Amino acid sequence: MRILFTIAHFFNPKSQGKHASQRKDPQPRLQALSQNLTALHQLFGKSQSIINIGQRLAFRANQPQACDLDIIICTTQNAHLLDRLELPSHFYKHHATKVEPMLLGFECQALLHDCLGQYDYYCFLEDDLIIYDPWFFIKLNWFTQQASEQSLLQPNRYEVSTHALTCKAYIDGDLAPQVTAPFQNVKEQPELKGTIMGMAIAFHRALNPHSGCYFLNANQMAYWVSQPYFLDRDTSFVGPLESAATLGIMKTFRIYKTQPEQASFFEICHFGTAFLDLIGEKVDFAGT
């Protein structure tokens, strides 16, 4: 299987930076991007082995699930940290642009379009997202086979900490229904149910379809590209950053996520604790 990953990466420190990409210390952003890239190669690449202790030989491992990966990091205005990455040069390719930073996600869409017909999966990630599940694409493919290619499963983003009020928090809970109502009808096939490895699991139309990423198979990518609004750079969902990551797929597919009871079935890690730290400050625990 061939997979194309496009990653939007930006870093330009400002004294009053709102986003992590604008804060003074580059190290957290550098660490996030490094972990993002490293995980993709370690989980899905072909360079995986198992050591046979008796024979003192290393044999290939996980090859039926291993993939050919191409990773393109999209930057703008020379505001990036790629020259500080301590990773092998073949881990990624660099695509430089001059667009506004919040619109980098649309440049990633253009790259995906340009590579149509060459890959089995077309993917977009913000640079601070890290996959830790080696069965990520197996689960995604299983869902698509069960639900149809007009349905898209989005991962639940989470943050973790050992020094907060909770060790793990999923950060993309429901939005008010009116926020996404102009773009999707969540009453259309509101729930899908299935069984995997003997466990019943339910998927619900997402009132918050945003995950900062998406993963489309070849047919889904071709279908999205054929829509008249593809790459129209519409920024009417929350803001430019969220729109670039989510609005196009929300208009095109029925987006599902697992509910909190089974949130970990399909998930992706958001680097840092910016949202998790809100619990106990701006966000209360339910029932307290």
Secondary structure, DSSP 8 states (H G I E B T S, - for coil): -EEEEEEE------TT-SSGGGSS--HHHHHHHHHHHHHHHHHHSS--EEEETTTTEEEE-STTT--EEEEEEEEETT---GGG--S-GGG-EEEEE-S-GGGHHHHHHHHHHHTTTS-SEEEEEETTEE---TTHHHHHHHHHHHH-TTEEE--EEEEE-SSSSSSEEE------HHHHTTT--TTSS-EEEEEETTEEEEEEE-SS---SEEEEEHHHHHHHHTSTTTT-----SSSHHHIIIIIHHHHHSEEEEE-GGGGGGSEEEESSSTTGGGBTTTB--TT-
